[in-house]
Amino acid sequence: MPWNPEQYHKFRAQRAAPFEDLVKLIRVRPGMRAIDLGCGTGELTARLADLLPDSDVLGLDSSAEMLGRAEAFVRPGLRFEQGTIESVAGEWDLIFSHAALQWVDDHQTLISRLFGLLKPGGQLVVQMPSNHTHYSHQVVRELAAQEPFATALGGWSRSAPVLPIDAYAELLFACGGEDITVFEKIYPHILPDADAIAEWTSGTLLVPYMERLPSALHAAFMDAYRTRLRARWPQGPVFYGFRRTLFAAIAPQGE
């Protein structure tokens, strides 16, 4: 996907709040081998590395554009590589992911495979948006099913792979996870108007749609999207409640 770091960073303060909740779930100890899956521009990966004394932290992302920004944070104990979450390998004391796993399908398989990469006593710590039932997301799917967008997209529409929180708890238990924590939280964001929601989602939710739509239809899609949002929120300020799922679990120590 052609990620735009500048567009993504417009709402970085709002996206930092769940990061703070997520790092509180980490069992910190010195000398960890850690990986941040979907590290993006690296700013939060650098903060993660600062919290892990004497550790080796790798930030992994598939976007060359994002990693171009991340290079500014490289230092001893912190490095970045281009790669996909699906292909990650190795053994880790900490597998961390902040707002990235929602882009990977088949979470039953994904979470089991990631958990299997943990060293004994290692920890999987994840946060991802679970806001796919919100009106701002529903409208995108509705527009994608209407012409002229439906034909241009070939009938494609993205279905969120994020599971209910109880499914993650059961899955982590089935993997042998210990000290399991799973919860969902709504982060309240007050935006000036409905157009600000369109601006927010244009850096994330809308990226795969714009990638598939011909450029001649980009403006029409965004105009239709803003029209729907303005009808739903005709006046500002707008309360944009953003739902996120957070979970953590520790691999058994073994014999």
C-alpha positions in Angstrom: 0.0 0.0 0.0 1.3 3.5 -0.8 1.4 4.9 2.7 1.9 8.6 3.1 3.9 9.4 6.3 2.8 13.1 6.3 -0.9 12.2 6.1 -0.6 9.5 8.8 1.2 11.9 11.1 -1.6 14.5 11.1 -3.3 12.5 13.9 -0.2 11.0 15.6 -1.2 12.6 18.9 -4.5 10.7 18.9 -2.8 7.5 17.9 -0.2 7.8 20.6 -2.8 7.4 23.4 -3.4 3.7 22.9 0.4 3.2 22.6 0.7 4.4 26.2 -1.9 1.9 27.3 -0.2 -0.9 25.4 3.3 -0.4 26.8 1.9 -0.7 30.3 1.2 -4.3 29.5 4.8 -5.2 28.9 6.8 -7.1 31.5 10.0 -5.2 31.1 13.3 -6.8 31.8 16.8 -6.0 30.6 18.5 -7.6 27.6 15.3 -8.4 25.6 15.3 -9.3 21.9 12.2 -7.4 20.7 10.4 -6.7 17.5 7.8 -4.0 16.6 5.6 -5.3 13.8 4.3 -2.5 11.6 6.6 0.1 13.1 5.6 2.8 10.6 7.7 5.9 10.9 9.6 4.6 13.9 8.9 7.3 16.4 6.9 5.1 18.7 9.4 2.2 18.2 12.1 4.5 19.5 10.0 5.2 22.6 9.5 1.5 23.0 13.2 0.9 22.8 13.8 3.6 25.5 11.6 1.6 27.8 13.5 -1.7 27.3 17.0 -1.4 28.9 20.0 -3.0 27.2 17.7 -4.5 24.6 17.9 -5.2 20.9 14.8 -3.8 19.2 13.9 -4.3 15.5 11.2 -2.2 13.8 9.7 -4.1 10.9 7.4 -2.5 8.2 6.5 -3.2 4.6 6.4 0.4 3.6 9.6 1.9 2.2 8.1 5.4 2.6 7.5 4.9 6.3 10.9 3.3 6.9 12.5 6.3 5.2 11.3 8.4 8.1 12.3 5.7 10.6 16.0 5.9 9.7 16.3 9.1 11.7 15.8 7.0 14.9 18.4 4.3 14.3 20.9 4.0 17.2 22.7 1.2 19.0 20.0 -1.2 20.2 17.4 0.0 17.6 17.3 -0.8 13.9 14.7 -1.1 11.2 14.1 -3.5 8.3 11.6 -3.8 5.5 9.5 -6.9 5.6 6.0 -8.2 6.1 4.3 -9.3 9.3 3.3 -12.6 7.6 6.9 -13.5 6.9 8.5 -12.6 10.3 10.6 -15.3 11.8 13.1 -15.9 14.6 12.8 -16.1 18.3 11.8 -13.2 20.4 11.4 -12.1 24.1 8.9 -9.5 23.0 6.7 -9.3 19.9 5.0 -5.9 20.0 2.5 -4.5 17.5 0.8 -1.1 17.7 -2.0 -0.6 15.1 -0.8 -3.0 12.4 -2.2 -6.5 12.7 -5.6 -5.3 11.4 -4.1 -5.2 7.9 -3.3 -9.0 8.1 -6.0 -11.6 7.4 -6.8 -14.8 9.2 -6.0 -13.9 12.8 -6.6 -17.4 14.0 -3.5 -18.5 12.1 -1.6 -15.2 12.5 -1.8 -15.0 16.3 -0.9 -18.7 16.8 2.1 -18.3 14.5 3.3 -15.2 16.2 2.9 -16.8 19.6 5.0 -19.7 18.4 7.9 -17.3 17.8 8.2 -16.4 21.4 11.0 -17.7 23.6 10.0 -19.4 26.8 8.7 -16.6 29.0 8.4 -14.2 26.0 5.4 -11.9 25.6 3.1 -11.0 22.8 1.6 -7.5 23.2 -0.8 -6.1 20.6 -3.1 -3.1 19.9 -5.2 -2.7 16.8 -8.2 -0.7 15.8 -11.6 -2.6 16.1 -13.6 0.4 14.8 -14.9 -1.4 11.7 -18.6 -1.2 12.9 -18.4 2.6 13.2 -20.4 4.7 10.7 -17.2 6.2 9.3 -16.2 2.7 8.2 -19.6 1.4 7.2 -20.0 4.3 4.7 -16.8 3.4 2.9 -18.0 -0.2 2.3 -21.4 1.1 1.2 -19.8 3.5 -1.3 -17.5 0.7 -2.6 -20.6 -1.3 -3.5 -22.2 1.6 -5.5 -21.4 2.7 -9.1 -19.1 3.9 -10.5 -16.9 2.6 -7.7 -18.1 -1.0 -7.6 -17.1 -1.7 -11.2 -13.8 0.1 -10.8 -13.0 -1.9 -7.7 -14.1 -5.2 -9.4 -16.6 -5.8 -6.5 -13.8 -5.6 -4.0 -14.4 -4.3 -0.4 -12.2 -4.8 2.6 -13.6 -6.9 5.5 -11.8 -6.3 8.8 -10.1 -9.5 10.1 -10.3 -8.3 13.8 -12.0 -10.8 16.0 -14.2 -10.2 19.1 -12.2 -9.9 22.3 -13.3 -13.2 23.7 -12.0 -15.0 20.6 -8.5 -13.5 21.3 -8.7 -14.6 24.9 -9.6 -18.2 23.9 -7.0 -18.2 21.1 -4.2 -17.1 23.4 -5.3 -19.7 26.0 -5.2 -22.4 23.3 -1.7 -21.4 22.4 -0.6 -22.0 26.0 -0.6 -18.3 26.9 -0.2 -17.3 30.5 -1.1 -14.0 32.3 -3.6 -13.3 29.5 -5.0 -9.8 29.3 -7.6 -8.8 26.6 -9.8 -5.7 26.6 -11.5 -3.3 24.3 -11.4 0.5 24.9 -13.0 3.4 23.2 -10.7 6.4 22.8 -12.7 9.7 22.7 -11.5 12.2 20.1 -13.2 15.5 19.6 -12.8 16.7 16.0 -13.8 20.1 14.6 -16.3 18.7 12.0 -17.2 15.8 9.8 -14.5 16.6 7.3 -11.9 15.9 9.9 -13.1 12.3 10.1 -12.5 12.0 6.3 -9.1 13.5 6.8 -8.3 11.0 9.6 -9.4 8.0 7.7 -7.8 9.1 4.4 -4.4 8.1 6.0 -5.5 4.6 7.0 -8.9 3.1 6.2 -9.1 4.6 2.7 -5.6 3.8 1.6 -6.4 0.3 0.0 -9.5 1.7 -1.7 -7.5 4.6 -3.3 -4.8 2.2 -4.3 -7.3 0.2 -6.3 -9.5 3.0 -7.7 -8.3 4.8 -10.8 -7.0 8.3 -9.9 -9.9 9.8 -11.9 -12.3 8.5 -9.3 -10.4 9.5 -6.2 -12.1 13.0 -5.9 -15.6 11.6 -6.6 -15.2 9.0 -3.9 -13.9 11.5 -1.3 -16.7 13.9 -2.2 -19.4 11.2 -1.8 -17.7 10.1 1.5 -17.6 13.7 2.9 -21.3 14.2 1.9 -22.4 11.2 3.9 -20.3 12.2 6.9 -21.7 15.7 6.8 -25.2 14.4 6.7 -24.5 12.3 9.8 -22.7 15.1 11.6 -24.0 18.4 10.2 -22.4 20.5 12.9 -19.2 20.5 14.9 -17.5 19.6 17.1 -17.8 15.9 16.4 -17.3 13.2 18.9 -15.3 10.4 17.2 -15.2 7.4 19.5 -12.5 5.1 18.3 -12.7 1.5 19.4 -9.5 -0.5 19.9 -8.6 -4.0 21.0 -5.5 -4.6 23.2 -4.2 -7.9 24.4 -1.1 -9.5 25.9 0.0 -13.0 26.9 3.2 -14.7 28.0 4.6 -17.9 26.6 5.1 -20.8 29.1 8.6 -21.0 30.7 8.7 -24.8 29.9 10.4 -27.4 32.0 
